[in-house]
Amino acid sequence: MAALRGEVFLKVGAEGVYVAALPRWRLGVALKMDAGSGPAAEVALSAILTRMGLAVPPGYARPAVTNRNGIVTGCWASADRAFDGVPALS
């Protein structure tokens, strides 16, 4: 994720698997999305990284949803309570 300037390296795999490496903390995060939804996984991983103390830009954490006419009809957002057990590392 270029927006985090080398703090995190991300890899998208097959079947809805997403992996993030955080070299400064010598830590990795793996996420498996049952439906393999790209936007949902990006929002979930952004929420995890935010809870860990990284400054994820809002465009990644809450991407817009548009209709066929390009009109914004909503946004993807995480259920923040789902990440209550994720500690901040900073």
N, CA, C and O atoms as CSV, one atom per row, in Angstrom:
chain,resi,resn,atom,element,x,y,z
A,1,MET,N,N,0.845,-1.168,0.000
A,1,MET,CA,C,0.000,0.000,0.000
A,1,MET,C,C,0.895,1.237,0.000
A,1,MET,O,O,1.490,1.591,1.018
A,2,ALA,N,N,0.976,1.874,-1.141
A,2,ALA,CA,C,1.846,3.033,-1.301
A,2,ALA,C,C,1.525,4.138,-0.302
A,2,ALA,O,O,2.416,4.882,0.106
A,3,ALA,N,N,0.272,4.251,0.090
A,3,ALA,CA,C,-0.145,5.312,1.001
A,3,ALA,C,C,0.503,5.188,2.379
A,3,ALA,O,O,0.562,6.169,3.120
A,4,LEU,N,N,0.982,4.015,2.728
A,4,LEU,CA,C,1.592,3.811,4.048
A,4,LEU,C,C,3.114,3.823,3.992
A,4,LEU,O,O,3.768,3.515,4.988
A,5,ARG,N,N,3.686,4.171,2.848
A,5,ARG,CA,C,5.117,4.431,2.678
A,5,ARG,C,C,6.032,3.353,3.268
A,5,ARG,O,O,6.910,3.654,4.077
A,6,GLY,N,N,5.828,2.135,2.872
A,6,GLY,CA,C,6.713,1.064,3.294
A,6,GLY,C,C,6.450,0.490,4.669
A,6,GLY,O,O,7.157,-0.424,5.094
A,7,GLU,N,N,5.454,0.995,5.379
A,7,GLU,CA,C,5.115,0.443,6.695
A,7,GLU,C,C,4.460,-0.922,6.558
A,7,GLU,O,O,4.571,-1.769,7.445
A,8,VAL,N,N,3.765,-1.130,5.418
A,8,VAL,CA,C,3.016,-2.360,5.195
A,8,VAL,C,C,3.224,-2.810,3.756
A,8,VAL,O,O,3.236,-1.999,2.831
A,9,PHE,N,N,3.389,-4.119,3.585
A,9,PHE,CA,C,3.444,-4.713,2.259
A,9,PHE,C,C,2.266,-5.677,2.160
A,9,PHE,O,O,2.085,-6.540,3.019
A,10,LEU,N,N,1.470,-5.522,1.109
A,10,LEU,CA,C,0.256,-6.306,0.965
A,10,LEU,C,C,0.359,-7.269,-0.205
A,10,LEU,O,O,1.003,-6.976,-1.213
A,11,LYS,N,N,-0.280,-8.418,-0.060
A,11,LYS,CA,C,-0.331,-9.420,-1.122
A,11,LYS,C,C,-1.749,-9.967,-1.169
A,11,LYS,O,O,-2.311,-10.386,-0.157
A,12,VAL,N,N,-2.303,-9.952,-2.358
A,12,VAL,CA,C,-3.632,-10.529,-2.568
A,12,VAL,C,C,-3.431,-11.888,-3.203
A,12,VAL,O,O,-2.734,-12.021,-4.209
A,13,GLY,N,N,-4.044,-12.891,-2.612
A,13,GLY,CA,C,-3.930,-14.245,-3.136
A,13,GLY,C,C,-5.242,-14.713,-3.734
A,13,GLY,O,O,-6.204,-13.952,-3.843
A,14,ALA,N,N,-5.261,-15.951,-4.111
A,14,ALA,CA,C,-6.468,-16.543,-4.681
A,14,ALA,C,C,-7.470,-16.876,-3.584
A,14,ALA,O,O,-7.118,-16.956,-2.407
A,15,GLU,N,N,-8.705,-17.065,-3.981
A,15,GLU,CA,C,-9.766,-17.520,-3.078
A,15,GLU,C,C,-9.987,-16.592,-1.890
A,15,GLU,O,O,-10.309,-17.062,-0.799
A,16,GLY,N,N,-9.823,-15.287,-2.077
A,16,GLY,CA,C,-10.140,-14.328,-1.026
A,16,GLY,C,C,-9.151,-14.272,0.118
A,16,GLY,O,O,-9.533,-13.952,1.244
A,17,VAL,N,N,-7.873,-14.578,-0.144
A,17,VAL,CA,C,-6.844,-14.516,0.895
A,17,VAL,C,C,-6.035,-13.228,0.713
A,17,VAL,O,O,-5.566,-12.926,-0.384
A,18,TYR,N,N,-5.883,-12.487,1.793
A,18,TYR,CA,C,-5.127,-11.241,1.796
A,18,TYR,C,C,-4.093,-11.322,2.917
A,18,TYR,O,O,-4.396,-11.794,4.013
A,19,VAL,N,N,-2.889,-10.867,2.644
A,19,VAL,CA,C,-1.811,-10.926,3.629
A,19,VAL,C,C,-1.143,-9.564,3.712
A,19,VAL,O,O,-0.925,-8.912,2.692
A,20,ALA,N,N,-0.818,-9.135,4.923
A,20,ALA,CA,C,-0.091,-7.888,5.146
A,20,ALA,C,C,1.139,-8.198,5.992
A,20,ALA,O,O,1.049,-8.897,7.001
A,21,ALA,N,N,2.285,-7.676,5.573
A,21,ALA,CA,C,3.521,-7.803,6.350
A,21,ALA,C,C,3.860,-6.432,6.922
A,21,ALA,O,O,3.837,-5.424,6.216
A,22,LEU,N,N,4.176,-6.416,8.212
A,22,LEU,CA,C,4.541,-5.177,8.899
A,22,LEU,C,C,5.970,-5.351,9.427
A,22,LEU,O,O,6.160,-5.771,10.569
A,23,PRO,N,N,6.976,-5.032,8.603
A,23,PRO,CA,C,8.366,-5.323,8.958
A,23,PRO,C,C,8.842,-4.660,10.247
A,23,PRO,O,O,9.603,-5.260,11.006
A,24,ARG,N,N,8.404,-3.435,10.501
A,24,ARG,CA,C,8.866,-2.725,11.701
A,24,ARG,C,C,8.518,-3.493,12.972
A,24,ARG,O,O,9.273,-3.472,13.944
A,25,TRP,N,N,7.368,-4.175,12.960
A,25,TRP,CA,C,6.933,-4.929,14.131
A,25,TRP,C,C,7.217,-6.420,14.001
A,25,TRP,O,O,6.905,-7.204,14.897
A,26,ARG,N,N,7.813,-6.801,12.875
A,26,ARG,CA,C,8.087,-8.221,12.620
A,26,ARG,C,C,6.800,-9.043,12.801
A,26,ARG,O,O,6.762,-10.036,13.527
A,27,LEU,N,N,5.754,-8.582,12.108
A,27,LEU,CA,C,4.429,-9.138,12.279
A,27,LEU,C,C,3.755,-9.297,10.921
A,27,LEU,O,O,4.012,-8.531,9.993
A,28,GLY,N,N,2.906,-10.282,10.821
A,28,GLY,CA,C,2.107,-10.469,9.619
A,28,GLY,C,C,0.649,-10.641,9.986
A,28,GLY,O,O,0.321,-11.096,11.081
A,29,VAL,N,N,-0.230,-10.272,9.057
A,29,VAL,CA,C,-1.666,-10.406,9.245
A,29,VAL,C,C,-2.209,-11.136,8.026
A,29,VAL,O,O,-1.878,-10.785,6.894
A,30,ALA,N,N,-3.034,-12.141,8.249
A,30,ALA,CA,C,-3.686,-12.850,7.148
A,30,ALA,C,C,-5.194,-12.723,7.323
A,30,ALA,O,O,-5.720,-12.790,8.434
A,31,LEU,N,N,-5.867,-12.539,6.203
A,31,LEU,CA,C,-7.312,-12.362,6.217
A,31,LEU,C,C,-7.911,-13.242,5.132
A,31,LEU,O,O,-7.441,-13.231,3.994
A,32,LYS,N,N,-8.941,-14.001,5.471
A,32,LYS,CA,C,-9.640,-14.849,4.512
A,32,LYS,C,C,-11.079,-14.388,4.440
A,32,LYS,O,O,-11.793,-14.395,5.443
A,33,MET,N,N,-11.503,-13.990,3.258
A,33,MET,CA,C,-12.884,-13.565,3.042
A,33,MET,C,C,-13.634,-14.728,2.413
A,33,MET,O,O,-13.224,-15.234,1.368
A,34,ASP,N,N,-14.714,-15.155,3.025
A,34,ASP,CA,C,-15.477,-16.288,2.497
A,34,ASP,C,C,-15.944,-16.058,1.069
A,34,ASP,O,O,-15.851,-16.954,0.230
A,35,ALA,N,N,-16.445,-14.860,0.788
A,35,ALA,CA,C,-16.970,-14.581,-0.546
A,35,ALA,C,C,-15.880,-14.112,-1.496
A,35,ALA,O,O,-16.114,-14.024,-2.701
A,36,GLY,N,N,-14.693,-13.808,-0.981
A,36,GLY,CA,C,-13.615,-13.322,-1.825
A,36,GLY,C,C,-13.837,-11.910,-2.315
A,36,GLY,O,O,-13.231,-11.502,-3.306
A,37,SER,N,N,-14.688,-11.155,-1.649
A,37,SER,CA,C,-15.022,-9.795,-2.058
A,37,SER,C,C,-13.838,-8.863,-1.874
A,37,SER,O,O,-13.373,-8.657,-0.753
A,38,GLY,N,N,-13.347,-8.297,-2.972
A,38,GLY,CA,C,-12.212,-7.385,-2.911
A,38,GLY,C,C,-12.468,-6.158,-2.054
A,38,GLY,O,O,-11.689,-5.891,-1.139
A,39,PRO,N,N,-13.532,-5.399,-2.312
A,39,PRO,CA,C,-13.774,-4.209,-1.498
A,39,PRO,C,C,-13.979,-4.530,-0.015
A,39,PRO,O,O,-13.492,-3.796,0.845
A,40,ALA,N,N,-14.680,-5.599,0.288
A,40,ALA,CA,C,-14.901,-5.963,1.695
A,40,ALA,C,C,-13.579,-6.302,2.377
A,40,ALA,O,O,-13.357,-5.903,3.520
A,41,ALA,N,N,-12.707,-7.026,1.701
A,41,ALA,CA,C,-11.420,-7.385,2.289
A,41,ALA,C,C,-10.546,-6.157,2.492
A,41,ALA,O,O,-9.861,-6.043,3.509
A,42,GLU,N,N,-10.563,-5.234,1.530
A,42,GLU,CA,C,-9.770,-4.013,1.671
A,42,GLU,C,C,-10.238,-3.185,2.864
A,42,GLU,O,O,-9.420,-2.636,3.602
A,43,VAL,N,N,-11.544,-3.098,3.049
A,43,VAL,CA,C,-12.093,-2.350,4.181
A,43,VAL,C,C,-11.724,-3.043,5.499
A,43,VAL,O,O,-11.326,-2.380,6.457
A,44,ALA,N,N,-11.855,-4.367,5.549
A,44,ALA,CA,C,-11.524,-5.109,6.773
A,44,ALA,C,C,-10.036,-4.975,7.100
A,44,ALA,O,O,-9.678,-4.730,8.252
A,45,LEU,N,N,-9.177,-5.131,6.108
A,45,LEU,CA,C,-7.736,-5.012,6.353
A,45,LEU,C,C,-7.371,-3.586,6.736
A,45,LEU,O,O,-6.499,-3.382,7.581
A,46,SER,N,N,-8.018,-2.597,6.133
A,46,SER,CA,C,-7.785,-1.204,6.519
A,46,SER,C,C,-8.176,-0.969,7.968
A,46,SER,O,O,-7.476,-0.260,8.691
A,47,ALA,N,N,-9.294,-1.558,8.404
A,47,ALA,CA,C,-9.726,-1.407,9.795
A,47,ALA,C,C,-8.728,-2.043,10.753
A,47,ALA,O,O,-8.434,-1.483,11.808
A,48,ILE,N,N,-8.208,-3.211,10.390
A,48,ILE,CA,C,-7.213,-3.875,11.240
A,48,ILE,C,C,-5.953,-3.018,11.343
A,48,ILE,O,O,-5.433,-2.810,12.439
A,49,LEU,N,N,-5.462,-2.522,10.213
A,49,LEU,CA,C,-4.243,-1.709,10.213
A,49,LEU,C,C,-4.449,-0.398,10.965
A,49,LEU,O,O,-3.535,0.082,11.637
A,50,THR,N,N,-5.636,0.181,10.858
A,50,THR,CA,C,-5.936,1.398,11.610
A,50,THR,C,C,-5.913,1.120,13.103
A,50,THR,O,O,-5.362,1.904,13.875
A,51,ARG,N,N,-6.513,-0.003,13.517
A,51,ARG,CA,C,-6.515,-0.365,14.937
A,51,ARG,C,C,-5.114,-0.637,15.449
A,51,ARG,O,O,-4.853,-0.526,16.647
A,52,MET,N,N,-4.208,-0.993,14.543
A,52,MET,CA,C,-2.821,-1.238,14.927
A,52,MET,C,C,-2.013,0.058,14.987
A,52,MET,O,O,-0.826,0.036,15.315
A,53,GLY,N,N,-2.650,1.179,14.673
A,53,GLY,CA,C,-1.993,2.473,14.807
A,53,GLY,C,C,-1.462,3.064,13.520
A,53,GLY,O,O,-0.784,4.091,13.562
A,54,LEU,N,N,-1.744,2.457,12.374
A,54,LEU,CA,C,-1.283,2.996,11.103
A,54,LEU,C,C,-2.311,3.972,10.544
A,54,LEU,O,O,-3.515,3.769,10.701
A,55,ALA,N,N,-1.839,5.021,9.898
A,55,ALA,CA,C,-2.710,6.061,9.348
A,55,ALA,C,C,-3.175,5.664,7.946
A,55,ALA,O,O,-2.577,6.075,6.952
A,56,VAL,N,N,-4.233,4.870,7.871
A,56,VAL,CA,C,-4.786,4.441,6.586
A,56,VAL,C,C,-5.667,5.570,6.049
A,56,VAL,O,O,-6.567,6.029,6.753
A,57,PRO,N,N,-5.427,6.025,4.820
A,57,PRO,CA,C,-6.256,7.105,4.256
A,57,PRO,C,C,-7.725,6.694,4.167
A,57,PRO,O,O,-8.027,5.528,3.912
A,58,PRO,N,N,-8.645,7.648,4.377
A,58,PRO,CA,C,-10.071,7.343,4.376
A,58,PRO,C,C,-10.561,6.681,3.085
A,58,PRO,O,O,-11.512,5.901,3.122
A,59,GLY,N,N,-9.941,6.972,1.968
A,59,GLY,CA,C,-10.356,6.372,0.706
A,59,GLY,C,C,-10.222,4.862,0.683
A,59,GLY,O,O,-10.938,4.186,-0.055
A,60,TYR,N,N,-9.318,4.329,1.479
A,60,TYR,CA,C,-9.153,2.878,1.581
A,60,TYR,C,C,-10.088,2.296,2.627
A,60,TYR,O,O,-10.614,1.198,2.450
A,61,ALA,N,N,-10.295,3.022,3.708
A,61,ALA,CA,C,-11.099,2.522,4.814
A,61,ALA,C,C,-12.597,2.610,4.525
A,61,ALA,O,O,-13.372,1.804,5.040
A,62,ARG,N,N,-13.011,3.574,3.711
A,62,ARG,CA,C,-14.429,3.773,3.405
A,62,ARG,C,C,-14.601,4.124,1.923
A,62,ARG,O,O,-14.996,5.243,1.595
A,63,PRO,N,N,-14.308,3.180,1.031
A,63,PRO,CA,C,-14.430,3.481,-0.394
A,63,PRO,C,C,-15.888,3.677,-0.809
A,63,PRO,O,O,-16.804,3.049,-0.279
A,64,ALA,N,N,-16.061,4.569,-1.772
A,64,ALA,CA,C,-17.416,4.881,-2.253
A,64,ALA,C,C,-17.994,3.732,-3.065
A,64,ALA,O,O,-17.272,2.987,-3.729
A,65,VAL,N,N,-19.308,3.611,-2.996
A,65,VAL,CA,C,-20.068,2.689,-3.837
A,65,VAL,C,C,-20.847,3.560,-4.808
A,65,VAL,O,O,-21.565,4.471,-4.396
A,66,THR,N,N,-20.705,3.280,-6.102
A,66,THR,CA,C,-21.415,4.064,-7.109
A,66,THR,C,C,-22.360,3.173,-7.905
A,66,THR,O,O,-22.171,1.961,-8.000
A,67,ASN,N,N,-23.382,3.806,-8.473
A,67,ASN,CA,C,-24.298,3.051,-9.322
A,67,ASN,C,C,-23.795,3.094,-10.770
A,67,ASN,O,O,-22.710,3.614,-11.030
A,68,ARG,N,N,-24.557,2.565,-11.689
A,68,ARG,CA,C,-24.136,2.500,-13.089
A,68,ARG,C,C,-23.957,3.876,-13.711
A,68,ARG,O,O,-23.261,4.012,-14.717
A,69,ASN,N,N,-24.571,4.890,-13.129
A,69,ASN,CA,C,-24.449,6.255,-13.643
A,69,ASN,C,C,-23.302,7.024,-12.998
A,69,ASN,O,O,-23.118,8.210,-13.270
A,70,GLY,N,N,-22.528,6.351,-12.143
A,70,GLY,CA,C,-21.409,7.001,-11.473
A,70,GLY,C,C,-21.808,7.847,-10.277
A,70,GLY,O,O,-20.991,8.602,-9.751
A,71,ILE,N,N,-23.044,7.730,-9.846
A,71,ILE,CA,C,-23.516,8.487,-8.687
A,71,ILE,C,C,-23.184,7.713,-7.421
A,71,ILE,O,O,-23.465,6.519,-7.321
A,72,VAL,N,N,-22.586,8.395,-6.462
A,72,VAL,CA,C,-22.249,7.756,-5.186
A,72,VAL,C,C,-23.535,7.451,-4.439
A,72,VAL,O,O,-24.345,8.339,-4.179
A,73,THR,N,N,-23.708,6.185,-4.100
A,73,THR,CA,C,-24.919,5.743,-3.408
A,73,THR,C,C,-24.651,5.288,-1.980
A,73,THR,O,O,-25.586,4.977,-1.242
A,74,GLY,N,N,-23.411,5.247,-1.596
A,74,GLY,CA,C,-23.050,4.806,-0.249
A,74,GLY,C,C,-21.563,4.564,-0.166
A,74,GLY,O,O,-20.792,5.058,-0.990
A,75,CYS,N,N,-21.168,3.808,0.821
A,75,CYS,CA,C,-19.748,3.458,0.956
A,75,CYS,C,C,-19.631,2.131,1.705
A,75,CYS,O,O,-20.528,1.726,2.445
A,76,TRP,N,N,-18.509,1.479,1.488
A,76,TRP,CA,C,-18.172,0.291,2.265
A,76,TRP,C,C,-17.652,0.778,3.606
A,76,TRP,O,O,-16.962,1.796,3.660
A,77,ALA,N,N,-17.961,0.085,4.679
A,77,ALA,CA,C,-17.466,0.446,6.007
A,77,ALA,C,C,-17.352,-0.814,6.852
A,77,ALA,O,O,-18.103,-1.771,6.668
A,78,SER,N,N,-16.409,-0.800,7.774
A,78,SER,CA,C,-16.237,-1.964,8.645
A,78,SER,C,C,-17.182,-1.881,9.832
A,78,SER,O,O,-17.627,-0.801,10.221
A,79,ALA,N,N,-17.472,-3.020,10.387
A,79,ALA,CA,C,-18.198,-3.092,11.651
A,79,ALA,C,C,-17.128,-3.013,12.724
A,79,ALA,O,O,-16.591,-4.037,13.146
A,80,ASP,N,N,-16.818,-1.807,13.165
A,80,ASP,CA,C,-15.656,-1.573,14.024
A,80,ASP,C,C,-15.606,-2.449,15.268
A,80,ASP,O,O,-14.519,-2.781,15.740
A,81,ARG,N,N,-16.744,-2.822,15.797
A,81,ARG,CA,C,-16.734,-3.671,16.991
A,81,ARG,C,C,-16.112,-5.037,16.706
A,81,ARG,O,O,-15.664,-5.718,17.628
A,82,ALA,N,N,-16.084,-5.436,15.449
A,82,ALA,CA,C,-15.493,-6.729,15.091
A,82,ALA,C,C,-13.989,-6.738,15.367
A,82,ALA,O,O,-13.388,-7.808,15.467
A,83,PHE,N,N,-13.375,-5.560,15.491
A,83,PHE,CA,C,-11.938,-5.465,15.691
A,83,PHE,C,C,-11.560,-4.994,17.098
A,83,PHE,O,O,-10.443,-4.528,17.318
A,84,ASP,N,N,-12.488,-5.115,18.047
A,84,ASP,CA,C,-12.221,-4.654,19.407
A,84,ASP,C,C,-11.032,-5.334,20.058
A,84,ASP,O,O,-10.388,-4.737,20.921
A,85,GLY,N,N,-10.722,-6.553,19.676
A,85,GLY,CA,C,-9.607,-7.272,20.299
A,85,GLY,C,C,-8.257,-7.023,19.641
A,85,GLY,O,O,-7.249,-7.569,20.089
A,86,VAL,N,N,-8.213,-6.209,18.587
A,86,VAL,CA,C,-6.960,-5.947,17.894
A,86,VAL,C,C,-6.235,-4.820,18.590
A,86,VAL,O,O,-6.735,-3.695,18.600
A,87,PRO,N,N,-5.067,-5.073,19.179
A,87,PRO,CA,C,-4.358,-4.031,19.929
A,87,PRO,C,C,-3.613,-3.065,19.008
A,87,PRO,O,O,-3.228,-3.421,17.895
A,88,ALA,N,N,-3.419,-1.851,19.489
A,88,ALA,CA,C,-2.587,-0.880,18.782
A,88,ALA,C,C,-1.124,-1.223,19.038
A,88,ALA,O,O,-0.749,-1.554,20.163
A,89,LEU,N,N,-0.304,-1.146,18.008
A,89,LEU,CA,C,1.116,-1.489,18.153
A,89,LEU,C,C,2.013,-0.273,18.284
A,89,LEU,O,O,3.187,-0.403,18.630
A,90,SER,N,N,1.481,0.897,18.014
A,90,SER,CA,C,2.347,2.084,18.027
A,90,SER,C,C,2.504,2.662,19.413
A,90,SER,O,O,3.201,3.661,19.590
